[in-house]
């Protein structure tokens, strides 16, 4: 599946900006209207979210919040 296929399946806003410059199994988009970064693909794992939660609870490093 290509990046353009992912865009169509996700119904991304027209102003979504791809943060990857080449097709990969994961895609990362910036959604400017909500100042959100969205990561999608077959290689997205729950442990990434759990790691961010731990980082936020134990440090002052800014991390995205759901």
Steps between C-alpha positions, in 0.01 A plus 500: 500500500643838408495825692228639273284194575543570873398862446176388334420242770562750782296781349771747603426873497623679189755696702660186656875503447692176453813503715657215303663578169493141371245220515545267795284256690418776751394851418511804724278803440473842660140621527543877540139580594532298822881518537500120500749248368344178372703182446332222303604172344556134556801558725329721761509330839327560831833499683587830327198660668586338834857630474375855441270475803791384716723777367234761578446370854869477593665797324440856385558407136203630296306214344177487302184417692205302363 
